[in-house]
Amino acid sequence: MNATASSGANTATAAGFEQFVREHRPLLVAFLRRRVSDDDAQDVAQETMVRLMRYGDQPVEALRPLMYRIGLNALADRGRRDASRLAHAHVSLEDDVLALPSAEPAQDERVAHQQALVAVRAAVLRLPPRCREVYLLNRIEDMSYTEIARHCGISVKAVEKHIGKALSLLRVHLRGDNGGHTDWP
């Protein structure tokens, strides 16, 4: 008789828990929808109810705050899991795979960049030797005008003139005309 009584008590508790789930699951889903999409809210609510089953023997009035706490924890777990898996960066292979953006520049862009680099290199190599040295010390070695003046044994004013001349000659050469410069090699 004692076993039957305890079995009846479990059934009453299970029925009370099922009633609680039927009444409160829609409220939980609405609560979660304020934080995530409808599909995610449904998933998190399902996960919450599964976790809540462990506490089915608790009084019904204790289940409601527990349900919301478990729901928030499940939502946080999902967020951490998605962040660690970089879920936002995943692309479905069912979508148009050919439309996926590439991190690499297009072939024509790469060719254009290569051609521009070749043109710049050729223009720099055409600078007069002292002018080229001062320009490269400034632009490549990142030396200040004062440091270049000390390094080359010239005045800061001479450095300024060499940089100005280099920029003018490079501009002319990269535009493709000689601009009246007779000192351009």
N, C-alpha and C positions, 0 to 999 in steps of 0.2 A: 504494500500500500504506500509505503514511503517513496519507492521508486516511481510509482505512478503519479504521486503528488508533485515530485520534483520535475517529472516530464511535463506535466500540465503547466507548471510555473514557467518552464522554458518556452513552451508554446505561446503562452500569454505574452512573454517578453518579446519573442520573435514577432508576434502579430503586432505588438505595440511599436516595434522598431520598423516593420514594414509600413505601418500607417504613418509613422514619422517621416520616412523617406518619401512616400507619395505626397505628403503635404509640403515638405520643406525643400525638396529637390528643385522645383521651379523657382523658389525664392533664392536659392543658392546660385542657380544659373543666371538669374537677373543680376545678382550681386557681382558675379564674375564678369558678366558682359560689359560692365563699366570699366573693366581693366583690360580685357582681351576680346578677340573676335568671338562671334557666336559659336563657331566650330570648336575653338579652343576652350570656350566656357563650358560647352557640353562635355568635352574630354576631361577637363579638370574636375567638373562636378562628378563625373563617373568615378574618377580616381578617388575623389574625396569620399564618396559613399562606400567604396571598397575598403578604404582605410578606416572609415567610421564603424564598419561591421565589427571591428575588434572591441568596440565599446558598446555593443548591443545590449549588454546586461546593465548599463547605466540607466538611471531614471530619465524619462523623456525630457524633462526640463533641463537636464545637464547636457543633453545631446546637441541642442541648438547652438550654444556658444562654441562647443567642441567642433561642430560641423564647420562653422565659419573659420575657426582657427586652423583646422586641417585643410580647408579650401585655400586659405592664404598661404599656408606652408607648401601645399602642392603646386600652387601658382609660382611661388618663389623657386621651388625645386625645378620646375619646368624652365623658368627663365635662366637659371644657372646652367642647366643641361644644354639649352639652346645656345647660350653664349659660349660655352666650352666647345661646342661642336660647330661654331660659327654658322648657325642655321640661317642667318640673314644672307649669307654669301652663297648658299646652295641654290643651284638652278636645276629645275626638273628637266630630265632628258626627254620627257614627253612633249615639252614645249618645242618651239622651233629652234632646233640646235644651231642651224646656220645663222640665226640672228644674234647669237651670243657675241657680245663685244670682246674684242681682243685687247689685251694690255699693250701689245706691240703696235707700233705705228704701221700704217699701210706701206706696201712695197714702194709706191710712188713717192711717199713722204720720206722713206729711208733714202731713196736715190737722190731726192732733192737735197736732203741734209748732207749727204756725202759730197755732192757736187758743190754745195756752198762751202763746206770745209776745205775742199781742194782749192777753190777760188780764194778763200781767205789765206790759206797757207801760201799760195803762189804770190798773193799781194804782199804779204809780210816779208817773204823772201826777196822781193823786188825793192824793198826799202833800202836806202843807203845804210851801210854797216853801223855807224854810230847811232843813227836814228832808230834802226831796228833793235839794237842792243838796249837803248833807253826805253823804247816802247815795251819790249818783252820783259824787262826788269819790272816795269810798272804793272803790266797787265797779267803776266804769268807768275812772276815771283812775288807780286803784291808788295813791292817796295814803295815807300813814299818818295816824293821828289827829293827831299833832303837826303834820304838814304842813298838814292841813285847818284846824287851830286857827289857825295862822299866816296861812293864806290868807284865812280868813273873819273873823279878828280876834276869835275866841272862845277860851274855855279848852278844854283837852283833855277835861275832865269834861263840858262842854256838847256836844262832839262825840260822846262816848260816849252821852249821853242821846238825841241826835238819831238816832244809828244804832239804838239800842235801840227807840226809838219807831217808826222807819221799818220795822224788821223786824217789830215787833208788828202795825202797821197792815197791812203787806203780807200777813202770815200770815192775818189776819182777812179781808181782802178776797179773797184767793185761795181761802179756804175757803168763802166765800159768805155768811157771816153778819157782822153788824156788831159782835158780841161786847160790846155795851154801850159802845162808843166813841162818845161824843157829839161828839168833835172831828173825826171822819172826814167829809170833805166829801162 
